[in-house]
Amino acid sequence: MTTIQRAKVAWLCVRLQLAYIAITRDLLDGDLVSSLLLPAILDANVGHLDADPDISRRHQPLDAAYPDDLRRPANALSIAHFLDIPRETARARLAGLVASGVLHRTAAGYVLPNATLVSEWFLPAVPRYLDALNDFVRGLGLIRAFGLKADSCLAHPVWPVAWAAMRLSTAHVLRDTAYTRELTSGMSLMACHILLTVCQSVGGQLRLSPQMPARGGALAALGATFGPVRGSVVAARLGLPEETVRRHLKQLVVSGYLCRGPGGYDVVHDARTLPVWRMFQKRAQANSRQLIWRLTTTGVVPSSD
């Protein structure tokens, strides 16, 4: 895969990551930390089951999620380490999720029960997740990545394989989250999230390669935007107070990730940050390749053969 192709895949990965986080934040009253804890708990609970294609295939339909007795309880310390957040913060948010009935706590750790996933609280969000995943697959098809074609999309109807789609794409987004946390090691989760939002808003990934076609080439159909973005726009997209966003933007400028000019904020591509973004692109490419293979083998994405 060429450098330009990797940049496009990474742009699509960030787009999907931001979409999933936004949907989960809507479920959790806008809380960013909880919006990442929830899928991390789910993946810790059932990731070992999805590692077996036969088991995963038997639990694809929306009415056949993994039963609770097969789920492995998640350890709060491990989840906090994975997301690079303070253990006390993770424990406080997890306690809140338990108190609200979203999670169960056992002697061995935390479980996201099947009852939550099929509840009236969660089910209405499922079409939004599936639409975001479908947009991701369509985007990869537009750039002919991983053997996909321009008309590639999720199976129709998708409901018979909905749980497999949800679980596999959630694991993908979590791995990308871990990669992006490494971009801003030592900084807050919010700062990392704002950096990704700016990067997506200014076409940062697509501008890493000077040979990139104007507006991202085939990705122009998805509305890729280029150029600086104002702090007020970032705040509006994230649904956060401008003061909060501007404080983190200032931190990102001081740390050398962003620069600020008359038109707003932009991503810095220099000798220090370029290798970091390049590594993210390579990891995003490998992660996406694995996801598409799993989605194809489980029937979530029909084979293009």
C-alpha angles and dihedrals in degrees: 000000000000125000090252091051092050090051091054093048090050091050090053091047092054089047091054092044093053091046094052093046091049092052093048092045088056088057092049102046093263098302109151098195094051090046089063097037092058097058090039090058091047093051092047089050099050108013092101089055095050089051085074107069093202093054091044092050092054091056101047103110122089090244095049107064117155111283116245095248090065094053120101113223113244122235115231094217093052092049092048091050092048093053093038094235129134113275091231090055092050093048093049093050092044090051088054092051090050092049091052091051096245093114134031121218120213132178088266098047144278128334130192098213126218089241090067093050093052095040126116086246095061109025096071088062094055096083089053092054091047092049090052091049091048090053089052093052091045090051092052088049092053090059093039092239122170094000095303122139133222091263096046115133142141119299115277116255091028098185095088089063099028100119093049089050092049097047097044094045091046090055089049093052091048092053090050088049090056090051092050092048087060089056089065102029111180094018127106125272089244092055090051091049092050091049090054091048092052091046091052093044095053098038090246096163092046092053095055090091118058089207092061111128115248112286091000098299110243091013090067085088088067094056101252110187128211136198136041122330127210122239091239090058092050090049092050093049091051096040091234133132112272091232091057093048094045091051091056092042089055090051091051090050092050090048091053100246096109137027128207126220139159091286096049135260127345137179118262116231107187139132091285101045101034096074090049093052091044090055090049089052093052092049092046089052093051092045092050093048090054092047094051091049090052093045090051096046092050094047097247089120114033114236113260092214 
